[in-house]
Amino acid sequence: MTDQPEVVIVRWPGQGPAPARPAELLAAYHLRTQAEKGDPVADVDALPDRYRKEILDPGAAFADDTVLIALSGDTPVGCLVVTAPAGGRSEIKRLWTEPAFRGRGIAAGLIGAALARAAESGVGTVRLSVWKWRTSAIALYERLGFTVAPSWEARDQLLCMERTV
């Protein structure tokens, strides 16, 4: 038995036991990604506009999407965006777990909730793209049934994956 508080997954906005907001989690995700790309920035203000907009107003950036937040007590410890269905597909984006909470199944729980949400929406396929250097994330996606798919991304170093729901 662990003394760690239970982690729950809630939809944002409007569901769940706490007013979990994704801005801090999105900021951590984008700052880390920017550094991994070899172009580290000091803070959110230095991020590219499209990423900064997500952090400054996630409600507007993801208005048609579902944002899932993992909470440990009242503390947001992970997030994931599952896009609104389009053409029978949804996409998983922005998967992030706070480093201190990794290895506890939070990412798998978020993906499971995203797959359930996609199924509720009548989606047949869920896809995602992941940076090729994120080998542990790729291994997780493969364990959860995702397979490499033909690329729909023009950016170099992105691996595209998908699975049926």
C-alpha positions as CSV (number, residue, x, y, z in Angstrom):
1,M,0.0,0.0,0.0
2,T,1.2,3.5,-0.8
3,D,0.9,6.7,1.1
4,Q,0.4,8.6,-2.2
5,P,-3.0,10.2,-2.6
6,E,-5.2,8.6,-5.2
7,V,-4.9,10.1,-8.7
8,V,-8.2,10.9,-10.4
9,I,-8.8,12.0,-14.0
10,V,-11.3,14.8,-14.6
11,R,-12.4,16.7,-17.7
12,W,-11.7,20.4,-17.8
13,P,-13.6,22.7,-17.4
14,G,-16.5,21.7,-15.3
15,Q,-15.9,18.2,-14.0
16,G,-14.1,17.0,-11.0
17,P,-13.5,17.7,-7.4
18,A,-11.1,20.6,-7.9
19,P,-10.8,23.6,-10.1
20,A,-7.9,22.0,-12.0
21,R,-6.6,24.3,-14.7
22,P,-4.2,23.0,-17.4
23,A,-2.1,26.2,-17.9
24,E,0.8,25.2,-15.6
25,L,0.9,21.6,-17.0
26,L,0.8,22.9,-20.6
27,A,3.6,25.4,-19.8
28,A,5.8,22.6,-18.4
29,Y,5.0,20.4,-21.5
30,H,5.9,23.2,-24.0
31,L,9.0,24.4,-22.2
32,R,10.4,20.9,-21.9
33,T,9.6,20.1,-25.6
34,Q,11.3,23.3,-26.7
35,A,14.4,22.4,-24.8
36,E,14.3,18.8,-26.2
37,K,14.2,20.3,-29.7
38,G,17.4,22.1,-29.0
39,D,15.9,25.5,-28.7
40,P,15.4,26.1,-25.0
41,V,13.6,29.2,-23.9
42,A,13.6,30.9,-20.5
43,D,9.8,31.2,-20.0
44,V,6.4,31.1,-21.6
45,D,6.8,34.5,-23.1
46,A,9.6,33.2,-25.4
47,L,7.6,30.2,-26.7
48,P,6.2,30.3,-30.3
49,D,2.8,32.1,-30.5
50,R,0.7,28.9,-31.1
51,Y,2.0,27.3,-27.9
52,R,1.9,30.5,-25.8
53,K,-1.8,30.9,-26.8
54,E,-2.6,27.4,-25.4
55,I,-1.1,28.3,-22.1
56,L,-2.5,31.8,-21.8
57,D,-6.1,30.8,-22.7
58,P,-6.5,27.0,-22.8
59,G,-10.3,27.4,-22.8
60,A,-10.2,29.2,-26.1
61,A,-7.3,27.1,-27.6
62,F,-9.2,23.8,-26.8
63,A,-12.8,25.1,-27.0
64,D,-14.0,22.2,-29.1
65,D,-11.7,19.6,-27.5
66,T,-11.7,17.7,-24.2
67,V,-8.9,18.4,-21.8
68,L,-8.2,15.7,-19.2
69,I,-6.5,16.5,-16.0
70,A,-5.0,14.0,-13.6
71,L,-5.3,15.2,-10.0
72,S,-3.5,14.0,-6.9
73,G,-5.8,15.4,-4.2
74,D,-6.3,19.0,-5.5
75,T,-3.0,19.1,-7.3
76,P,-2.9,18.8,-11.1
77,V,-0.2,16.3,-11.9
78,G,-0.9,15.4,-15.6
79,C,-2.9,16.4,-18.6
80,L,-3.9,15.3,-22.1
81,V,-6.0,16.9,-24.9
82,V,-8.2,14.7,-27.0
83,T,-9.5,16.6,-30.1
84,A,-13.0,16.8,-31.2
85,P,-14.0,14.1,-33.7
86,A,-13.2,14.9,-37.3
87,G,-13.7,12.4,-40.1
88,G,-14.2,9.6,-37.7
89,R,-10.9,10.4,-35.9
90,S,-9.7,12.2,-32.8
91,E,-6.1,13.1,-31.9
92,I,-4.3,12.9,-28.6
93,K,-2.1,15.9,-27.9
94,R,-0.1,17.4,-25.1
95,L,0.3,14.4,-22.8
96,W,2.2,15.4,-19.8
97,T,2.9,14.0,-16.3
98,E,4.7,16.0,-13.7
99,P,8.2,14.4,-13.3
100,A,7.7,13.6,-9.6
101,F,4.6,11.6,-10.5
102,R,5.9,9.5,-13.3
103,G,5.9,5.8,-13.2
104,R,2.6,5.6,-11.4
105,G,0.3,4.9,-14.4
106,I,-0.9,8.4,-14.8
107,A,-0.1,8.7,-18.5
108,A,-1.7,5.3,-19.2
109,G,-4.8,6.4,-17.2
110,L,-5.0,9.7,-19.2
111,I,-4.8,7.8,-22.5
112,G,-7.4,5.3,-21.3
113,A,-9.7,8.1,-20.5
114,A,-9.0,9.7,-23.9
115,L,-9.8,6.5,-25.6
116,A,-13.1,6.2,-23.7
117,R,-14.0,9.7,-24.5
118,A,-13.3,9.1,-28.2
119,A,-15.5,6.0,-28.1
120,E,-18.3,7.9,-26.5
121,S,-18.0,10.4,-29.4
122,G,-18.3,7.7,-32.0
123,V,-14.7,7.9,-33.1
124,G,-13.2,4.8,-34.8
125,T,-9.6,5.8,-34.8
126,V,-7.4,7.8,-32.4
127,R,-4.1,9.1,-33.6
128,L,-1.2,11.0,-32.1
129,S,2.2,12.2,-33.1
130,V,5.3,11.9,-30.8
131,W,8.9,13.1,-31.1
132,K,11.1,10.2,-32.1
133,W,13.4,10.8,-29.2
134,R,10.6,10.2,-26.6
135,T,11.3,6.5,-26.6
136,S,9.5,5.8,-23.3
137,A,6.4,7.5,-24.6
138,I,6.5,5.5,-27.8
139,A,6.9,2.3,-25.8
140,L,3.8,3.3,-23.7
141,Y,1.8,4.0,-26.8
142,E,2.8,0.6,-28.3
143,R,1.8,-1.2,-25.1
144,L,-1.6,0.5,-25.3
145,G,-2.1,-0.7,-28.9
146,F,-0.9,2.2,-31.0
147,T,1.0,1.3,-34.1
148,V,3.1,3.4,-36.5
149,A,1.1,5.0,-39.2
150,P,1.9,6.9,-42.4
151,S,2.9,10.4,-41.4
152,W,0.4,13.3,-41.6
153,E,3.0,15.6,-40.1
154,A,5.4,17.7,-42.2
155,R,7.8,18.3,-39.2
156,D,10.9,16.2,-39.1
157,Q,11.4,13.9,-36.2
158,L,7.7,13.3,-35.5
159,L,6.4,9.7,-35.5
160,C,2.7,9.3,-36.2
161,M,0.8,6.5,-34.5
162,E,-2.8,5.4,-34.4
163,R,-5.2,2.7,-33.0
164,T,-8.8,1.8,-33.4
165,V,-11.1,2.4,-30.6
